[in-house]
Structure formats: structure tokens, C-alpha cells
Amino acid sequence: MDQLTNKVAIITGASSGIGKAIAKELANKGANVVLAARRSEKLQQLATTIQEKYAVKAIVIESDVTNRSDVENLVQQTKKDLGRVDIYVNNAGVMLLSFLKNDHIDEWEQMVDVNIKGVLYGIHAVLPTMIEQEAGHIVNVSSVAGHEVFPSSTVYSATKYAVKALSMGMEKELSRSGVRVTNVSPGAVETELTEHITDGDVIDMFKDRNMTPLESDDIASAVAYALTQPETVNVNEVIVRPMHK
Ligand code: NDP
């Protein structure tokens, strides 16, 4: 039996990488999915693929998570179209690694806006609905960089530690509300994430990196595991690292 049949799941950052893989995996398990990001053409292609392959609804809502009213609209439009919100995956994020000495202040601000404020807007937009439903599951995508700080990850890590802190606080506050919270912390995954890095010192450092990253599907499986546990089980933290060969 499909374990998420008739559930409604919103996934932010569904236009590529991990978010796209999560959307497909949740649809595979029977959920109706709401695909959110700024690149609506990519979302539309994914919606078509999902609807051709799985007997679920897939709708596209173009939204920028740094815009509070976009995120409020994402939840309101979902409720209008699909009636409820069972799952909200706070996945959209940017990783603009840089060394502090190179002073990429605009990128620091962008990471705070997307990775922290975007998650806060998601919580603000969806939590009242889940509390009223007395049921729901919020998945926050943090990172191993939200558990350790690496050279050049200082500001990115600060944002991902913040995500982890939000998850921990939510879990404590919501444990009797019917709303479950999962913090997912991936290690390196092969996606578009590193393509946006502009710090030349980091780009040079990455050239010497010798490792085999995870696939986005590996993270989607971990998210699906947390979402398909019995309602009495709250999987609060999942860390997934690649094996070194
Ligand atoms: P991608 O770059 O492939 O995906 C990032 C997603 O975030 C895209 O769909 C992008 O969509 C969306 N996004 C970025 N900015 C905004 C915005 N302002 N508003 C709405 N959506 C936005 O990277 P990943 O799939 O790797 O990243 C997904 C998450 O996983 C991130 O939170 C990242 O920090 C985390 N992570 C990734 C790791 C990795 O190694 N890849 C490791 C640990 C954590 P669009 O541009 O269309 O808006």
C-alpha cells in the first residue's frame, strides 16, 4: 500500500536536486505534491513527469522563500486547491561558501534570507494550519554543516545551525500537538548547489576534493523514512553522509 496516499506535501526548492528527488519520492508513495521554487518552467516539467508516472496531483506554485507573502500564498493556495497541508518540506537553500577574509557580505545576507528567514516564513505560514488539524509533519533540511564547521563554511554553517536549532525547539514545543518535526542533515550530495559559489579560493579548494558524493535520491529515501513512520513515532534527526571509497 502507498504509505502517503491522499497526503498533501509542499516541497520548497523542488526545481532541482534534493527537493526534486523528495517530490518524486513522496509522489511515488502516493502523496499529492505542491512544487515550489522560483524557476516555474522546471517545476512545470517536474509536475508533468510526476503526473504521467504516478496517480497523484502535482501542482506548481512559483514562490521565492525570501518573500514572506509568497510563502503565505504558497500555503493558502495549497489549502484552496487541495484542502489541507500534511507535510511541509523546508528544503530551499543556498550554499555560497566563502572565506570570511574575502568579505562576501551580499552572499552572507542571501544565505541568511533563504536558509533562515525562508524556513521561518515556512513555519509561520504552515504551523497554524497543522496545529488546527492536530496533525502534520515539518521537515527542515539542515546539513552536516549544521553540526560541524568547515573552512569556508562559517556563514553557511551558521545558517544551518540555525535550522537545526529551529527543529530542536519545534520538536520540544510541538511534541503534544500532533505536529512532528524532522531535521535532515545531508553530507555532500551531487546537485547544482556548488555551482553558485563565487569565491575563487573556495573554487580552487574544491578542485582538489576527492570524494564520491551522495545522490539526491539517497536523501529523498531518508525523508520518506521519517514521513512514513507510525504517527506515534517522531524521527527528529537524520544525518546521511557519503561513504569514502
Ligand atoms: P540545488 O541548488 O540543486 O537546489 C536548491 C533549491 O533551492 C532549488 O530548487 C532552488 O530553486 C531553491 N531556491 C534557492 N533560492 C530560493 C529562493 N530564494 N526561493 C525559493 N527557492 C529557492 O541544491 P540542493 O538540492 O543540494 O539543496 C537543497 C537543500 O539541501 C539546501 O537547503 C541545501 O543547503 C541542503 N544541503 C545540500 C547539500 C549538498 O551537498 N547538495 C548538503 C547538505 C545540505 P530556484 O532557483 O528555482 O528558486
Residues whose N, C-alpha, C, O or C-beta is under 5 A from the ligand:
A	BS01	NDP	G13 A14 S15 S16 G17 I18 G19 A37 R38 R39 S63 D64 V65 T66 N91 A92 G93 V94 V114 V141 S142 S143 V144 P186 G187 A188 V189 T191 E192 L193
